[in-house]
Amino acid sequence: MKLGIVGLPNVGKSTLFNSLTKAGAEAANYPFCTIDPNVGIVSVPDKRLQVLSDLYNSERIVPAIIEFVDIAGLVRGASKGEGLGNQFLSHIREVDAIVHVVRCFEDSNIVHVDGSVDPKRDIETINLELIFSDLEILERRIAKTARGAKNDKDLAKELELLERLKAHLEEGKPAKTFPADEEEVKLISTYNLLTAKPVIYAANVNEEDYADDGANNEYVRTVKEIAEKEKSEVFVISAKIEQEMAELDDEERKAFLEELGLEESGLDKLIKASYRILGLISFLTAGPKETRAWTIKAGTKAPQAAGKIHSDFERGFIRAEVVNYDDLVKCGSYNAAKDKGLVRLEGKDYVVQDGDVVLFRFNV
């Protein structure tokens, strides 16, 4: 999973990126330069992995990972090259979802690029830049498609779709709200439009508002209202607190969260939001060599889930031996679960569930 972090300058975006990537078990940061984005690889926290590893005496644990791409602060006119914005925007064309950091705190020491804190205006500024960038992509595509449309029915059909989509964007609406049938949705997905991507809003608050999840913060309420209309995800975060927590080890971090009266960190919140909005789940594999989490789309059938491990597993799929994680842990071992009839043999039509511990049988 790849997430692109965007926002105006001075909203806490890079602070959040640095703290998230440092908080992960494995983080790799590449130095920021004028055009290249920061990239961080973060392990997805999953308590189930350690439990399974202990059960199987695994040599290693391999968690699922998320790649974060930190895009330099976008400004008004970014799509036209202001602040080298267009080059920055190109870096997020390949991400699965956009994390949009919105400033929801007052601080006279941190200058706001537009002079005041206004989440609605800030969100509109970024969204318009994404729309402008998409329009540029569509205009190039239209010019290319129009050349062959006279003698090709398929291209003529695509041209008509492109022009309708362009008109939709010109009304200030994102591509994800464009009414399209299944075939058109498939075609639009090949354009890699920024405004077609799911959005997760990160409402960045000060330390005081973080403890109650921004319940009394009017800026957070505004962001939540916008997210609800768009059917986007939103979570409240304090980049400053996340940065402090990033310096702590696991036990200290846990104590720090308890002291604040919080159950989970910003990274945990973000991962849950991204899994929800992208419709993702994790299945698990375990054995003496390794215990591992695999991320798949909800609704994935057993052979395709097996293909995540290796293409041979999908090609030569015979069956899946499946046990629910909770059942396995209660029984204390795979054999005990098998004796109780809790290990199921599933075929090609089985839809893999979150928390399934799976052993694939295959032959090629």
C-alpha positions as CSV (number, residue, x, y, z in Angstrom):
1,M,0.0,0.0,0.0
2,K,1.3,3.4,-1.0
3,L,0.0,6.6,0.6
4,G,0.8,10.2,-0.6
5,I,0.9,12.9,2.0
6,V,-0.2,16.4,0.7
7,G,-1.1,19.7,2.3
8,L,-0.2,23.4,2.2
9,P,3.2,24.5,3.6
10,N,3.3,24.8,7.5
11,V,0.4,22.5,8.2
12,G,2.5,19.9,10.0
13,K,2.8,17.6,7.0
14,S,6.5,16.9,7.2
15,T,6.5,16.7,11.0
16,L,3.8,14.0,10.6
17,F,5.7,12.1,7.9
18,N,8.9,12.1,10.0
19,S,7.1,10.9,13.1
20,L,5.1,8.2,11.3
21,T,8.1,6.8,9.5
22,K,10.3,6.9,12.6
23,A,7.5,5.2,14.7
24,G,7.4,2.2,12.4
25,A,9.6,-0.8,13.1
26,E,11.3,-0.5,9.8
27,A,11.7,3.0,8.3
28,A,13.9,4.2,5.4
29,N,14.1,7.9,4.8
30,Y,15.7,9.4,1.7
31,P,16.9,13.0,2.1
32,F,14.6,15.6,0.8
33,C,15.8,17.7,-2.2
34,T,14.1,20.3,-4.3
35,I,12.0,17.9,-6.4
36,D,12.4,14.3,-5.1
37,P,9.9,13.5,-2.3
38,N,10.7,11.9,1.0
39,V,9.8,8.2,1.0
40,G,9.3,6.1,4.2
41,I,8.6,2.4,4.6
42,V,6.6,1.6,7.7
43,S,5.6,-1.7,9.2
44,V,1.9,-2.2,9.9
45,P,1.5,-2.8,13.7
46,D,-0.3,-6.2,14.2
47,K,-0.2,-7.8,17.6
48,R,-1.4,-11.1,16.1
49,L,2.0,-11.7,14.5
50,Q,4.0,-11.9,17.8
51,V,1.4,-14.3,19.2
52,L,1.5,-16.6,16.2
53,S,5.3,-16.4,16.1
54,D,5.4,-17.6,19.7
55,L,3.0,-20.5,18.8
56,Y,5.1,-21.6,15.9
57,N,8.6,-20.7,17.2
58,S,9.1,-18.7,14.0
59,E,12.6,-17.5,13.1
60,R,11.3,-14.1,12.0
61,I,8.2,-11.9,11.7
62,V,7.3,-10.1,8.5
63,P,4.6,-7.5,8.9
64,A,2.7,-5.9,6.1
65,I,4.2,-2.6,5.0
66,I,3.0,0.9,3.9
67,E,5.0,3.2,1.8
68,F,4.5,6.9,2.6
69,V,5.4,9.5,0.0
70,D,5.8,13.0,1.5
71,I,5.1,15.7,-1.2
72,A,6.5,19.2,-0.6
73,G,3.9,21.7,0.5
74,L,1.6,22.6,-2.4
75,V,0.7,26.3,-2.9
76,R,-2.0,28.0,-5.0
77,G,-0.9,27.7,-8.6
78,A,1.0,24.4,-8.0
79,S,-0.6,22.9,-11.1
80,K,0.9,25.7,-13.2
81,G,4.3,25.1,-11.7
82,E,4.3,27.5,-8.7
83,G,6.8,26.1,-6.2
84,L,7.7,23.4,-8.7
85,G,4.2,22.1,-7.9
86,N,3.6,20.2,-11.1
87,Q,6.7,18.0,-10.6
88,F,5.6,17.3,-7.0
89,L,2.1,16.4,-8.1
90,S,3.5,13.8,-10.5
91,H,4.9,11.9,-7.5
92,I,1.5,11.1,-6.2
93,R,0.0,9.7,-9.4
94,E,1.0,6.2,-8.4
95,V,-0.3,6.2,-4.8
96,D,-3.3,4.2,-3.7
97,A,-4.8,7.0,-1.5
98,I,-4.0,10.6,-0.5
99,V,-3.5,11.7,3.1
100,H,-4.4,15.4,3.2
101,V,-3.0,17.1,6.3
102,V,-5.2,20.1,7.3
103,R,-4.1,22.6,9.9
104,C,-6.7,22.8,12.7
105,F,-4.7,24.8,15.3
106,E,-3.8,28.4,16.0
107,D,-0.1,29.4,16.6
108,S,1.2,32.9,16.0
109,N,4.7,31.4,15.7
110,I,3.8,29.3,12.7
111,V,2.9,31.5,9.7
112,H,0.0,30.3,7.6
113,V,0.6,30.6,3.9
114,D,-2.7,32.4,3.4
115,G,-2.5,34.5,6.6
116,S,-5.2,32.7,8.7
117,V,-6.4,29.2,9.7
118,D,-9.3,28.2,7.5
119,P,-9.6,24.4,6.9
120,K,-12.5,24.8,4.3
121,R,-10.4,27.3,2.2
122,D,-7.2,25.2,2.6
123,I,-8.9,22.0,1.5
124,E,-10.4,23.8,-1.5
125,T,-7.0,25.2,-2.5
126,I,-5.4,21.7,-2.6
127,N,-8.4,20.1,-4.3
128,L,-8.4,22.8,-7.0
129,E,-4.7,22.2,-7.7
130,L,-5.4,18.5,-8.0
131,I,-8.3,19.2,-10.4
132,F,-6.1,21.5,-12.5
133,S,-3.4,18.9,-12.7
134,D,-5.9,16.3,-13.8
135,L,-7.3,18.7,-16.4
136,E,-3.9,19.0,-17.9
137,I,-3.6,15.2,-18.1
138,L,-7.1,15.0,-19.7
139,E,-6.3,17.7,-22.3
140,R,-3.2,15.8,-23.4
141,R,-5.2,12.6,-23.6
142,I,-8.0,14.3,-25.6
143,A,-5.6,15.7,-28.1
144,K,-4.0,12.3,-28.6
145,T,-7.4,10.4,-28.8
146,A,-9.0,12.9,-31.1
147,R,-6.3,12.2,-33.8
148,G,-7.5,8.6,-34.2
149,A,-11.2,8.9,-33.2
150,K,-12.4,9.6,-36.8
151,N,-11.5,6.1,-38.0
152,D,-11.9,4.1,-34.7
153,K,-15.2,3.6,-32.9
154,D,-13.5,2.7,-29.6
155,L,-11.4,5.8,-29.7
156,A,-14.5,7.9,-30.6
157,K,-16.3,6.4,-27.6
158,E,-13.3,7.2,-25.3
159,L,-13.1,10.8,-26.6
160,E,-16.8,11.3,-25.7
161,L,-16.0,10.0,-22.2
162,L,-12.9,12.2,-21.9
163,E,-14.9,15.3,-22.8
164,R,-17.7,14.5,-20.3
165,L,-15.1,13.9,-17.6
166,K,-13.3,17.2,-18.5
167,A,-16.6,19.1,-18.2
168,H,-17.2,17.5,-14.8
169,L,-13.7,18.6,-13.5
170,E,-14.2,22.1,-14.9
171,E,-17.2,22.5,-12.6
172,G,-14.8,22.0,-9.7
173,K,-15.8,18.4,-9.0
174,P,-13.3,15.6,-8.4
175,A,-13.1,12.6,-10.8
176,K,-14.3,10.2,-8.1
177,T,-17.8,11.8,-8.1
178,F,-18.1,11.5,-11.9
179,P,-21.1,9.2,-12.9
180,A,-19.7,6.3,-14.9
181,D,-20.6,2.7,-15.7
182,E,-18.3,-0.2,-14.9
183,E,-16.5,-0.1,-18.3
184,E,-15.9,3.6,-18.0
185,V,-14.6,3.3,-14.4
186,K,-12.1,0.8,-15.7
187,L,-10.9,3.1,-18.4
188,I,-10.8,6.2,-16.1
189,S,-8.6,4.2,-13.7
190,T,-5.9,4.0,-16.4
191,Y,-5.6,7.8,-16.5
192,N,-4.2,7.8,-12.9
193,L,-6.2,10.9,-12.0
194,L,-5.4,12.5,-8.6
195,T,-9.0,13.4,-7.9
196,A,-10.1,9.8,-8.5
197,K,-8.1,8.6,-5.5
198,P,-9.6,8.0,-2.1
199,V,-8.8,10.8,0.5
200,I,-8.0,10.5,4.2
201,Y,-8.0,13.9,6.0
202,A,-5.6,14.2,8.9
203,A,-6.9,17.1,11.1
204,N,-3.7,18.3,12.8
205,V,-4.6,19.8,16.2
206,N,-2.6,21.2,19.2
207,E,-1.8,19.1,22.3
208,E,-4.8,20.3,24.3
209,D,-7.3,19.3,21.6
210,Y,-5.7,15.9,20.9
211,A,-6.7,14.4,24.3
212,D,-10.4,14.7,23.4
213,D,-10.0,13.8,19.8
214,G,-10.7,17.4,18.7
215,A,-14.3,17.2,20.1
216,N,-14.4,20.9,20.9
217,N,-12.4,22.1,17.9
218,E,-14.5,24.0,15.4
219,Y,-11.9,23.5,12.7
220,V,-12.0,19.7,13.2
221,R,-15.8,19.8,12.9
222,T,-15.5,21.6,9.5
223,V,-13.0,18.9,8.2
224,K,-15.4,16.2,9.4
225,E,-18.3,17.8,7.6
226,I,-16.4,18.0,4.4
227,A,-15.1,14.4,4.7
228,E,-18.7,13.2,5.3
229,K,-20.0,14.9,2.1
230,E,-17.1,13.4,0.1
231,K,-17.3,10.0,1.7
232,S,-13.7,10.4,2.7
233,E,-12.0,9.2,5.9
234,V,-10.8,11.6,8.7
235,F,-8.8,11.2,11.8
236,V,-7.5,13.7,14.4
237,I,-3.8,13.9,15.0
238,S,-1.2,16.1,16.7
239,A,1.9,16.0,14.6
240,K,3.8,17.5,17.5
241,I,2.8,14.8,19.9
242,E,3.5,12.1,17.3
243,Q,7.0,13.5,16.9
244,E,7.6,13.3,20.7
245,M,6.3,9.7,20.7
246,A,8.5,8.7,17.8
247,E,11.5,9.2,20.1
248,L,10.2,6.6,22.6
249,D,10.4,2.8,22.6
250,D,7.2,0.7,22.6
251,E,6.7,0.5,26.4
252,E,7.3,4.3,26.8
253,R,5.0,5.0,23.9
254,K,2.3,2.9,25.5
255,A,2.7,4.7,28.9
256,F,2.7,8.1,27.1
257,L,-0.6,7.3,25.3
258,E,-2.2,6.1,28.6
259,E,-1.1,9.3,30.3
260,L,-3.0,11.3,27.5
261,G,-6.0,9.0,27.9
262,L,-5.6,7.7,24.3
263,E,-5.8,4.1,23.1
264,E,-3.9,4.4,19.9
265,S,-1.3,6.5,18.1
266,G,-1.7,8.5,15.0
267,L,0.0,5.8,12.9
268,D,-2.6,3.3,14.2
269,K,-5.4,5.6,13.3
270,L,-4.1,6.3,9.9
271,I,-3.5,2.6,9.1
272,K,-7.1,1.7,10.1
273,A,-8.5,4.6,8.1
274,S,-6.4,3.6,5.0
275,Y,-7.5,-0.1,5.3
276,R,-11.1,1.0,5.6
277,I,-11.1,3.4,2.6
278,L,-9.2,1.0,0.4
279,G,-11.2,-2.0,1.5
280,L,-8.2,-4.0,2.6
281,I,-7.8,-6.9,5.0
282,S,-4.9,-9.0,6.2
283,F,-4.6,-12.8,6.2
284,L,-1.7,-14.5,8.0
285,T,0.7,-17.4,7.4
286,A,2.8,-19.0,10.1
287,G,5.4,-21.7,10.4
288,P,8.9,-22.3,11.8
289,K,10.6,-20.1,9.2
290,E,8.4,-17.0,9.5
291,T,5.1,-15.6,10.6
292,R,3.8,-13.1,8.0
293,A,0.8,-10.7,7.3
294,W,-0.4,-10.3,3.7
295,T,-2.6,-7.4,2.6
296,I,-5.4,-8.1,0.1
297,K,-8.6,-6.5,-1.0
298,A,-11.7,-7.6,0.9
299,G,-13.6,-10.1,-1.3
300,T,-10.4,-11.8,-2.6
301,K,-10.8,-15.5,-3.3
302,A,-8.3,-18.1,-2.1
303,P,-6.4,-18.7,-5.3
304,Q,-5.8,-14.9,-5.8
305,A,-4.8,-14.6,-2.1
306,A,-2.3,-17.4,-2.7
307,G,-1.0,-15.5,-5.7
308,K,0.1,-12.7,-3.3
309,I,2.6,-15.2,-1.9
310,H,3.8,-16.5,-5.2
311,S,2.3,-16.8,-8.7
312,D,2.9,-20.6,-8.6
313,F,0.6,-20.9,-5.6
314,E,-2.3,-19.3,-7.7
315,R,-1.5,-21.3,-10.8
316,G,-1.3,-24.7,-9.1
317,F,-3.9,-24.0,-6.4
318,I,-5.4,-27.2,-4.9
319,R,-7.0,-26.0,-1.7
320,A,-6.5,-23.8,1.4
321,E,-6.4,-25.1,5.0
322,V,-7.9,-22.3,7.0
323,V,-8.3,-21.6,10.7
324,N,-9.5,-18.4,12.4
325,Y,-6.8,-16.6,14.3
326,D,-8.9,-16.4,17.6
327,D,-9.8,-20.2,17.4
328,L,-6.1,-21.1,16.8
329,V,-4.9,-19.0,19.7
330,K,-7.6,-20.5,22.0
331,C,-6.6,-24.0,21.1
332,G,-2.9,-23.3,21.6
333,S,-1.7,-25.1,18.5
334,Y,-2.7,-25.9,14.9
335,N,-3.0,-29.7,15.7
336,A,-5.3,-29.0,18.6
337,A,-7.5,-26.7,16.4
338,K,-7.5,-29.5,13.8
339,D,-8.6,-32.1,16.4
340,K,-11.5,-29.8,17.3
341,G,-12.6,-29.5,13.7
342,L,-11.7,-25.8,13.5
343,V,-9.4,-26.2,10.5
344,R,-11.4,-26.0,7.3
345,L,-10.5,-27.2,3.8
346,E,-11.6,-24.5,1.4
347,G,-11.6,-24.5,-2.4
348,K,-11.3,-22.0,-5.2
349,D,-14.5,-20.1,-4.4
350,Y,-13.6,-19.4,-0.7
351,V,-13.4,-15.7,0.1
352,V,-10.5,-15.1,2.4
353,Q,-11.4,-13.2,5.7
354,D,-9.4,-10.8,7.8
355,G,-7.5,-12.9,10.5
356,D,-7.6,-16.1,8.6
357,V,-4.4,-18.2,9.2
358,V,-3.9,-20.0,5.9
359,L,-1.8,-22.9,4.6
360,F,-2.1,-23.2,0.8
361,R,-1.7,-26.5,-1.0
362,F,-0.6,-26.3,-4.6
363,N,1.0,-28.3,-7.4
364,V,2.7,-27.0,-10.5
